[in-house]
Amino acid sequence: MYKKTILDNGLRIVSNNMPQRQSVAVGIWINVGGRYEDFAQKGISHFLEHLLFKGSKKYSCRKIKESIEGVGGALNGFTSEELTCYLVKIPNTYWEMALEVLSDMVLNPALPQVEIEKEKGVILEEIKMYKDQPQSYVYELLDELLWPNQLLGTPIIGSVESVSSINRQKLESFKDEFYNPLNITVSASGNLSHEKLVKAAKKIFSSKKQKEKSNFLKVVEEQKKPQLKLFSKDTEQTHMALGFHALPRQHQLKHALGLLHIILGANMSSRLFNEIREKRGLAYEIGTYVKRYFDTGVFVVHAGIDNSKVSAAVDLILKELKKAKDTLVTEGEFKRAKDFYLGQLMLALEDTLDHMLWIGESTSTTDKTYSINEVIKEVNAVTRADLRKVAGDIFQEKKLNLALIGPLKKDEDVLLQQLRVD
């Protein structure tokens, strides 16, 4: 049973007691990420996240690691387009210490100048590394097509220019603006009591003053025709990312899209895996994924294709997407997709860390915490017609974007002529 408390300053606390577990996972979520920045400081959320592990007023960098890892715990963090999260999974007897360490990192980072310069060098090398990895860089090219000249279309990590310009003053100013109680959620899952969590969180966070909740510019999507971006590189296979503008996080057809993703490319039983890899051997790796944001989303087909078979693979992929628009999925596919969807969720929620991420993300982004029974009810209400509708809404030529990296010899106009799903 999920419990939620909101402190007087607006900070949210959500927990799930799992008494049979030996662990507790704790997360501190901040409603800030790549979308909340400006172009001049792009990458500052990610930069700040890295630096918070370098030491706080109370704990040195080494002490942070030793405190958590010294009792068998694990410490991590991540930055996305809309969220930053600092997290720990630890034996349940140490969760209060873990919250204390995490919160001191978040509220009182030392931000030593020597570490800022050192980490800047590390991130600049990371930017170069992604450019050298076509299987990563292809998604950057796709985002540029989907949201040109918008923050959502630029990498979370930033550019060489923007990261190089970030200094201590900018980091402190950014943190002061966004790391405030209205933007913070503390989530925990495992063998702990909600009342004790609230008491511990109050002691740490109650004195922090409420500021304005963070906001971002909504995306503008004015695409009118298919778009193609080619990046010529001497690779052993061609890396492909095919993307369509899709549904925002809270759309009523979100589960229908999730089921369509499973049928088309989520696993080895999927249509694309079967048609492209198993039957014809055109690609080693092929699949789909869905990303959801506050105001938009994206459906992506990704593949690593034999260099000589790019046209054939793209044709077949587009035929499979068109088929999803034209005909209902079979009863058998539909049942398997629902069972997979709910089965994967149930397996994930057995783990304290995954469960903490589940309740933390939904509370941070939608201010709601869904029970598994609510999700089961919503998924069971989805019909095959819903999947066909969502396919028709998304798989449109005017929403189609294709990014390719490889030793491409085909003329761009020839490839553009292939991009047909209507």
ChimeraX attribute file (.defattr): number of C-alpha atoms within 10 A of each C-alpha:
attribute: neighborCount
match mode: 1-to-1
recipient: residues
	/A:1	7
	/A:2	14
	/A:3	13
	/A:4	16
	/A:5	16
	/A:6	14
	/A:7	15
	/A:8	14
	/A:9	16
	/A:10	20
	/A:11	21
	/A:12	24
	/A:13	23
	/A:14	23
	/A:15	28
	/A:16	22
	/A:17	18
	/A:18	19
	/A:19	14
	/A:20	8
	/A:21	16
	/A:22	14
	/A:23	22
	/A:24	29
	/A:25	30
	/A:26	28
	/A:27	28
	/A:28	22
	/A:29	28
	/A:30	26
	/A:31	24
	/A:32	26
	/A:33	24
	/A:34	28
	/A:35	25
	/A:36	21
	/A:37	20
	/A:38	15
	/A:39	17
	/A:40	14
	/A:41	21
	/A:42	27
	/A:43	26
	/A:44	27
	/A:45	29
	/A:46	23
	/A:47	21
	/A:48	22
	/A:49	20
	/A:50	19
	/A:51	22
	/A:52	21
	/A:53	24
	/A:54	22
	/A:55	23
	/A:56	24
	/A:57	12
	/A:58	14
	/A:59	19
	/A:60	16
	/A:61	15
	/A:62	11
	/A:63	16
	/A:64	22
	/A:65	18
	/A:66	13
	/A:67	17
	/A:68	22
	/A:69	15
	/A:70	11
	/A:71	12
	/A:72	12
	/A:73	21
	/A:74	16
	/A:75	20
	/A:76	13
	/A:77	17
	/A:78	15
	/A:79	23
	/A:80	17
	/A:81	21
	/A:82	21
	/A:83	20
	/A:84	21
	/A:85	24
	/A:86	22
	/A:87	24
	/A:88	24
	/A:89	26
	/A:90	25
	/A:91	19
	/A:92	19
	/A:93	14
	/A:94	17
	/A:95	24
	/A:96	17
	/A:97	14
	/A:98	27
	/A:99	23
	/A:100	15
	/A:101	21
	/A:102	24
	/A:103	20
	/A:104	20
	/A:105	25
	/A:106	20
	/A:107	18
	/A:108	15
	/A:109	22
	/A:110	20
	/A:111	20
	/A:112	13
	/A:113	11
	/A:114	9
	/A:115	15
	/A:116	20
	/A:117	14
	/A:118	11
	/A:119	17
	/A:120	21
	/A:121	13
	/A:122	11
	/A:123	21
	/A:124	17
	/A:125	13
	/A:126	13
	/A:127	17
	/A:128	12
	/A:129	13
	/A:130	15
	/A:131	14
	/A:132	12
	/A:133	11
	/A:134	22
	/A:135	20
	/A:136	14
	/A:137	21
	/A:138	26
	/A:139	23
	/A:140	19
	/A:141	23
	/A:142	26
	/A:143	21
	/A:144	19
	/A:145	21
	/A:146	24
	/A:147	18
	/A:148	16
	/A:149	12
	/A:150	17
	/A:151	24
	/A:152	21
	/A:153	21
	/A:154	23
	/A:155	20
	/A:156	23
	/A:157	22
	/A:158	24
	/A:159	20
	/A:160	16
	/A:161	13
	/A:162	16
	/A:163	22
	/A:164	15
	/A:165	14
	/A:166	19
	/A:167	15
	/A:168	14
	/A:169	10
	/A:170	13
	/A:171	19
	/A:172	13
	/A:173	10
	/A:174	16
	/A:175	18
	/A:176	12
	/A:177	14
	/A:178	22
	/A:179	19
	/A:180	23
	/A:181	24
	/A:182	22
	/A:183	23
	/A:184	23
	/A:185	25
	/A:186	29
	/A:187	27
	/A:188	33
	/A:189	33
	/A:190	28
	/A:191	21
	/A:192	23
	/A:193	16
	/A:194	20
	/A:195	12
	/A:196	11
	/A:197	21
	/A:198	20
	/A:199	10
	/A:200	15
	/A:201	20
	/A:202	16
	/A:203	10
	/A:204	15
	/A:205	17
	/A:206	15
	/A:207	11
	/A:208	14
	/A:209	12
	/A:210	15
	/A:211	16
	/A:212	11
	/A:213	16
	/A:214	15
	/A:215	14
	/A:216	14
	/A:217	13
	/A:218	13
	/A:219	16
	/A:220	13
	/A:221	12
	/A:222	10
	/A:223	17
	/A:224	10
	/A:225	12
	/A:226	19
	/A:227	20
	/A:228	18
	/A:229	17
	/A:230	18
	/A:231	16
	/A:232	13
	/A:233	15
	/A:234	11
	/A:235	13
	/A:236	12
	/A:237	22
	/A:238	25
	/A:239	26
	/A:240	26
	/A:241	26
	/A:242	24
	/A:243	27
	/A:244	23
	/A:245	23
	/A:246	25
	/A:247	24
	/A:248	17
	/A:249	18
	/A:250	15
	/A:251	16
	/A:252	12
	/A:253	18
	/A:254	20
	/A:255	21
	/A:256	25
	/A:257	24
	/A:258	19
	/A:259	25
	/A:260	27
	/A:261	24
	/A:262	25
	/A:263	26
	/A:264	24
	/A:265	21
	/A:266	24
	/A:267	17
	/A:268	16
	/A:269	15
	/A:270	20
	/A:271	21
	/A:272	26
	/A:273	25
	/A:274	17
	/A:275	17
	/A:276	24
	/A:277	19
	/A:278	14
	/A:279	10
	/A:280	12
	/A:281	15
	/A:282	23
	/A:283	22
	/A:284	14
	/A:285	13
	/A:286	24
	/A:287	22
	/A:288	23
	/A:289	16
	/A:290	19
	/A:291	14
	/A:292	16
	/A:293	16
	/A:294	15
	/A:295	15
	/A:296	18
	/A:297	17
	/A:298	20
	/A:299	22
	/A:300	25
	/A:301	23
	/A:302	23
	/A:303	28
	/A:304	24
	/A:305	27
	/A:306	18
	/A:307	18
	/A:308	14
	/A:309	14
	/A:310	22
	/A:311	15
	/A:312	15
	/A:313	23
	/A:314	20
	/A:315	15
	/A:316	15
	/A:317	22
	/A:318	19
	/A:319	14
	/A:320	17
	/A:321	21
	/A:322	18
	/A:323	16
	/A:324	21
	/A:325	23
	/A:326	14
	/A:327	12
	/A:328	16
	/A:329	17
	/A:330	9
	/A:331	10
	/A:332	8
	/A:333	18
	/A:334	20
	/A:335	14
	/A:336	14
	/A:337	22
	/A:338	22
	/A:339	15
	/A:340	17
	/A:341	19
	/A:342	16
	/A:343	12
	/A:344	11
	/A:345	17
	/A:346	13
	/A:347	10
	/A:348	14
	/A:349	17
	/A:350	13
	/A:351	17
	/A:352	25
	/A:353	22
	/A:354	16
	/A:355	23
	/A:356	26
	/A:357	21
	/A:358	18
	/A:359	24
	/A:360	28
	/A:361	22
	/A:362	14
	/A:363	21
	/A:364	23
	/A:365	18
	/A:366	11
	/A:367	13
	/A:368	13
	/A:369	19
	/A:370	13
	/A:371	11
	/A:372	13
	/A:373	9
	/A:374	11
	/A:375	14
	/A:376	14
	/A:377	10
	/A:378	15
	/A:379	20
	/A:380	14
	/A:381	11
	/A:382	19
	/A:383	13
	/A:384	18
	/A:385	14
	/A:386	18
	/A:387	26
	/A:388	20
	/A:389	18
	/A:390	19
	/A:391	22
	/A:392	18
	/A:393	14
	/A:394	21
	/A:395	23
	/A:396	19
	/A:397	17
	/A:398	19
	/A:399	21
	/A:400	25
	/A:401	25
	/A:402	27
	/A:403	24
	/A:404	29
	/A:405	24
	/A:406	23
	/A:407	17
	/A:408	18
	/A:409	9
	/A:410	10
	/A:411	9
	/A:412	12
	/A:413	9
	/A:414	10
	/A:415	16
	/A:416	14
	/A:417	9
	/A:418	14
	/A:419	20
	/A:420	16
	/A:421	19
	/A:422	13
